[in-house]
């Protein structure tokens, strides 16, 4: 004897017909309802005896416990004869317990037959008037929205059952769409009380929550995919964008990267959950991150036009590389310490690149300080390094002596470079970021000099007078 799983449609019982309705009307069978809180379920309960599972929801701490209880209840009812498990909507849409019942049936040798039915998605499509084949369609669960939201096709968000959940959905939509963007609240579809109301995202609230509430978000070019399409359009419609090449905008990439560097320095070492974030600093960082992303999109869009690569191929290569170099996450390797992880990354990277020297792969276009630091770090991996910071200081004194003794321009430049390289290594041994330390020192110099300029006109002052002003600015 089979277990029959049927759907009751999105609304009242008059939307259920044919074999499913006959199974539900058979008084010799036990009818188990996932919930009584549905128009068709209420009508069915008034017509005949039913076993509802609402008590399982009230008693369980987790939804998985509810589903396990439903399976046990349905299987136990089957032991006593014919059983029909009925759910709101379609048994093939958003019904976790149905899959578990099928698995239990296979394990116990019980045939489980699932009869498809009209779902809330079908009713929503009828209400908003779109064809998913021609217009596209995305269906999301409000209780489990994806981390990255995209609305390049019409989207239906279901399961807006509770007020706090509506608040969370509103906040997520606000980030991507903006508070003025209009969505449609679909309520009680398939019943005489059905309604479709357009609401601004910012106005969504607890009053829009309910057991039979869903949202329709119209297709629109927003988020990352929207930025991609905007860049493609600029390449075809903007004269300036259209004539650019990789080389012509390369300086922009460097400039924007340094501006992002400055913005992130202002953010500081934020630790999630510690303190209130510096929202102003994050706003600046957000803008600068966008400017760097623009450079990525610009270069990939130009490359797509020649068939050289695409944004998809770039993203795919990145994902595959991250997975290869993190076998402790995507494979069966033990994670170890952060240092172990970094060493493994570098080893895998070297194997992939076919590098023959530890010096390979350090970009020659890096700023001098950064390049010197990276080369020294590579050499230190095999122990070619000073034993301590004090040892580096001794070498630095020797290099400064050689610099002082240099007597021509070429020798001076040579010895100055050696001293600077040694100073970078000293910073490494002291766990100091030399680039950051130098930038901060330059920043202090700039601010103090500006303070001197604010005190008086500096033109014509003696060095002693300038030094005195400097000390005043330093104290301030």
N, C-alpha and C positions, 0 to 999 in steps of 0.2 A: 504494500500500500504506500502511495507516494505522499510526500509533503508538498502541498501546493502553496506557492508564494504569489500573491496578487497585489496589484496596486489599486488604490481607490480614487486616483485622480487628484487634481488640485482643489476640488471643491465638494459639491454635494454628490449624493449617490447616483443621481440621474446621469452622471458622466461615465458610470461603469456599466458595461453591457456585455452581452454574449456569455461565453463560458465562464468568465470570472464572476459574473453576477450569479449564475446558477450554482457555482461552488459555494458562494457566500450564503445563498438561500437554503442550502442543504442542511436541514436540522440534524441529520445524523453525524455531521462533521463538527469538530471543535474548531471554532474560529478564534484565533489569537490576534489581538490588535496591538500594534506597537504603542499606540496612545489612543486615548478616548477623545483627546482635545483636537478634533478635526470634524468639520461638518458631516462628511460621509461616515466617519466612525460613530458619531453621535446618532445618526439616523439608523445605522446598522445595529447599534446597541438597543435602540428602541424597538427594533423588529424581531430580534432573536437573542438568545444567550450568547455572550462573548466573554473572553478572558483578556483583560487589558493588562498592559505592562507598565502603567504609570507608577505603580508602587516601586518598581525597580529603579526608576529615575530618582525617586524621593529618598531611597535608602542608600544609593551608591555614591561614593566619593568621586569616582572617575567614570567616564563614559564607557571605557572598555569593560568595566564591571557590569554595566547595564547590558551591553551586547552579549556578554557571556551568560547573564541571567536569562535573556530572551531565548538564546539557543537552548539552554537547559529546559525552559518552559515548553518550547515547541517540540523538542524531542520527547519529553515526558508525555505531552498530549498525544503524540503519534503512537506511543506504546498502547494507548487506549482506543485507537481507531483512526479514522480519517481526520486530518488536521489541515486547516487553511491558515496561513500566516498572512495578515493583511496590513499594508502600510499606506500612509498618505502618499499621494503622488505616484511615482513609478518606483517599483522595487529595484530598478537599475540605476537610479540617480540618488546618490547621497545616502544609501542604506547599507551601512557597514555590517549590520547583523545578517543581511541576506547572504553575503559572501561567507560568513562564518557558519550559517546554516547549511550552505552547500558543502563546505568542507566537512562538517559533522556528518552529513548524509553520506558522503563518499567513505568516510572512516567506518561508518556503521552499516554500510550496504543498503542505505535507504535512498530511493530515487527522489530527487528534489526537482520539481518542475516550476520554473519561474515564468509567469505570464506578464509580458510587458504592458505598460499602461501609460496614460497621459501624465506627464510630469509638470512641475511648476514652471519648468523651462518652456515647455510647449505652450502653456497658457501665457507666459510672458512674451513669447514671440508673437502670438496672436494679438496681444495688447499693444505692443510697440510697433508692429507691422514691419518686421525685417525677415529676410530670407537668409538663414545662416550659410547656405551654399554660396550665394552671390555676395552677401555683405560681410561674411565672416562672423564668428561668434566666440566669445570667451566666457566661461562660467566659473565663478569663484565662490569659495566658501568664506563667509564673513568671519568664521571662527578660526580660519587658517589661511589668511591672505599671504601671497608670496612676498618675499623680501623686496623684490624688484617689481613694481607695478608698471604695466604698459597698457595703453588703451588704443592701440592701432586698429582694433576691430571693436564692434559693439560688445559690451560686457554686461553680464547679469551677475549680481552679487546676491547670494541667497543666505538663509539662516540668520537673519537679523532679529534674533529672538529676544534679546535683552537690551535695555537702555545703555549700559556701559559699553556693550559691543558696538552699538550704533555710534557712540562717541569715538571709539577707536577707529572705526571705518571712516568717519568724518575727518578725523585728524590725518589719516593716511591719504585720503583723497585731496585734502587741502594742500598738502605738500606738492602733489603732482599736478592737480588741476587748478588750484586756487579757490578761494572761498566763494567767488561769484559764479563759478561754473555751475551749470544747471544739470541735475540728474532727475530721474523719474522714480518716485516711490510707488511700487506696485503692491497693493494690499488685497487679500481675500480673493485672489483671482479664481474664477470658476464657480463663484457663488453670486447670489443676487446683490451682495454688498461690495462687489469688486470695485476697486477704484485705482486710477492712475493719476498721480499728482506730481507736477514739476516743482522741484524744490532746489534752492541754491545750496551748494555743499555746506557753506557756513551755517545754514539754518537747520541742518539735520540734528536731531536730538532724541531724547528718550520717548517722546510722543510718537516717533516713527517705528518703534520696536514692536514686534509681534511674532506669533508663531507662523503666520503666513504672509510675511513681508519680504520683499526683495527690492533691489535697486537696479535700474537700467542706467548705465553710463554710456553715452553715445561715443562713437569712434572719434578720436581727435589726436592730432600730432603733439604729444606731450612727452616729457621725460627724455630718456636717452635716445629712443627711437625717433622722437620728434626732432631732437637736435641733429640727428643724422640726416633726416629728410630736409631740414632747413639748410644744412650745409650743401646738400646736393642741388637744391634749388638756387642757392647763391652762385654756384659754379656755372649755372646756365643762364641766369638772369641779371647778375651784377657784373658790369664791365670790369671793375677792379679785381674782384674775386676770380673772374674767368681767365684773366691773363697771368695769374700767378703760377709759379713753378715751385718745385721743392727747394731749389736754391734761393729763390727770391724771398721766401718767407722764413728761411732757416734762422736768420738773426732774431726773428720774433720768438721762435721757440726758446732760444737761449735767454732772451730778455724776460719772457713770461715765467720761465723756470726760476730765475732769480727773484722775481717779484713774489712768486709763491713761497720760495724759501723764506723771504722776509715775513710774509704773513703767518707762516707756520711757526716761526720763531716767536711771534707775538702771542700765539696760542699757548706756548709753553708745554710743560709735561703734564697735560691733563690726564687724570686717571678716572675712568668712568665710575660714578657713584661717590666720589670723594667730596667735591664741593660744587657749588653752582658754577656752571661753565661761564667763561667770558664770552657772552653772546656777541659783543662787538667784534672781538678778535675772530670768532668763528664766521661772522658775516663777511669779513674781509677775506678770510681763507676760502670761503665758499666761492666768492667772485674770482679769486686767483686760480683756484682749481678749475673753474669753468674756462678760464682763459687758456690754461694748459690743455684741457680737454679739446678746446677748439683747434689747437695746433694738431693734435692727434687726428681729429676728424678731417681737418683740411688735408693733411698728408695722405690719409687713407682714401679719401674721396678722389684725390688726384690720381693715386695709384690704381684705383678701380677703373678709372677712365681708360687706362692703358692696358688693363687686364693683368697688371703685375701682381696685385693682391686685392683683398677686400677686408672690410672691418670684421666680417665673420671669420675669415681665415686668420686674421691677427688674433682675434679673441680665442679661436680654437687652438692655435699654437700656444698661446699663453696658458690656457687651461691645461693642456696636455703637459706642458713643461712644469707647471706647478705640481701636478699629480706625480710626475716622474721624480721630482726632486723632494717630494715629501712622502717617501714610502712608509714612514711611521704613521701617516694619516690615511693614505690610500692603499697601503700594502700591509705586510705582516711584520714589519721591522719595529723593534722596540724604540720608543721615542728618545730616551736618555735625557741628558741635560740640553739646555739651549746651546751650549758650546758644541756638544756632539752633533746637534742638528745642523749648525752652521758648517761644521767640518764636512758632514755628509753632503750638504748642498754643494759646497765647493768641489768636492771630489767628483760628484755626479756631473756637475757642470763641466769640469775639466775633461771628463771622458766623452761627453757629448760634443764638445768643441774640438776634440782631438788635439789638445794643447800639448806641446812638447816642453815648454818652459813655464815655470811659475810666474814669469814676467808677462806671459801672453795674456791678452784680454783686458789690459789696463789701458783705457782710451787715452790716446795722445792729446786729445782736445780737452781733457779735464783741466780745471784750474791747477796751477802749479802745486799749490799746497796739497790739494786732494790727491793729485797723482803721486806726489812724493810719499804721502801717508800710505796709499794703497800698495805701492811697490815695496815699502818697508814692511808692511804687514805680510805680504807674500813671502819675503825672505825670512821673516821671523817664524813662519810655520815649520821650517826645518831647523830652527835653532840658530840661524845666522842673525844674531841680535846682541845688544848689550845685556849684561847680566842684571843691571839695575839702573834706576834713574841717576844715581850718583856717578855711575860709569859714563853715562851719556854727558853729564855736566863736565866731566874731565875732558872728554873729547871736544865738547863745545869750546872750552877755554883754549884748547890747542888750535882749533880751527880759527878762533878769533885772533889768536896770535899770528897765525899764518896770514890772515886778512890784513892785519896791521903791518906786516912786513912786505906785503905785495907792493911793487913799485911801478906797475904799468896798468893800463886800463883792462887789458885782457886778463891779467893775473888777478886784479881786484875783482872782476866779475866772477872769475872761477872760484876764488876763495870765499867770496860772499855767498855764492850758491852752495858751497860745501857747508858753510856755517848755518845757512837757512835750512838745509836738509837735516843737519844734526838737530837743530831746534825743533823741527817737526817731529823727529824721533823722540825728543825729550817730552814733547806734549803727549805722544802716544804712551810713553812709560808712566806719565803722570795721570793718564786717563782723562786727558783734556782734548776736546775737539779743536784742533788748531785753527781751522777755518772760522769756526764760530767765535773763538777767543779773539782772533784778529779783527773780525768784523765788529765785535763788541768794543774792542779798544778803539777802533776807528770811529765808532759811534760816540764814544765818550769824548774823543778828541773834537769831533764836530760840534757836539753840544756845548762843550766848554768854550770853544772858539767863538761860537755864536753868542754865548753869554758875554764874552769879552767885547764883541762888537756892539752889544746892547748897552755896555757901560759907557763907551766913549768912542770917538773917532780914532782908529788905530794908526792911521797914516802919520808918519813922522815921529812916532814914539821910539824911544831907545829900547834896546833889548832888555835892559834892566826893568824899564817901565812895563814892557810887555810881559815879562816874567812875573811881575807883581800882580798884574791883572789876571794872569793865568792862575796864580795861587788863589786869588779871590774867587775866580770862577770855579776852581776845583773844590774849595771849601763850601761854596753854595750848592 
